[in-house]
């Protein structure tokens, strides 16, 4: 079960065309907003912590970093990079799939 913190006053309205990256998460859509994961929940927005098993991502030539162009999500003590419908976290000589 995700950990949620309610944002009672969140002026931005998240929607498929709002400009933020959308990520499928446990049967609903979360939006990546300023390093946070937001989920529209009734009349407010929850901040979700995306958790789950860490699996090694399939090898790929792209190297993630601050200038790589992918959206980022703060995740514990590191940053995940949104790559397509996946989140990649640098881990040694590979990326973990979160």
QUIURGI-V881788 format. One line per field, one symbol per residue. phi: phi as a letter, one per 20 degrees, with the letter a starting at -180 (. if undefined). psi: psi as a letter, one per 40 degrees, with the letter a starting at -180 (. if undefined). burial: b if it has 9 or more other C-alpha atoms within 8 Angstrom, else e. Layout:
BEGIN
phi = ???
psi = ???
burial = ???
END
This chain:
BEGIN
phi = .fecdedfdcffdeagdeoefecfblnbdddeclndddcfcmebceeddfcqfecffggbffdfagdfnefdcfbmebdedfcmeddddgbmebdeed
psi = hihhhhgdghdhhhidfeeihhhhhfeihihhhfeihihhgbeihihihhiaihihiiiidhhiideeeiiihhgbeahihhgbeihhhhgbeaiih.
burial = eeeeeebeeeeeeeeeeeebebbbeeeebbbbbeebbbbbeeebbbbbbeeeeeeebeeeeeebeeeeeebbbbbeeebbbbbeeebbbbeeebbbbb
END
